[in-house]
C-alpha cells in the first residue's frame, strides 16, 4: 500500500504541488553544491542527490496516478 493511498483528491493535489516544489528545490540545491569549483565534494554526495531526486520523482508519479484514478471514479 502506497503512503498516499489514504489521501483524498484535494490532499493528493496538494501533495503533488508540494512534491514538485521539493523537486525543484533539490535540483537547485544540487546545482549550487555540485557546481562549486574550489572545494572537494565526496562522491557519496552525488549519489545522495541522485537517490533523493529519484525518490521524489517516483512519489510524483505515484501521486499523479492516484489523482487520475480518483478523478476517473468521480
PyMOL commands that set and color helices and strands:
alter all, ss='L'
color gray80, all
select helices_A, chain A and resi 9-34+43-72
alter helices_A, ss='H'
color red, helices_A
deselect
rebuild
show_as cartoon
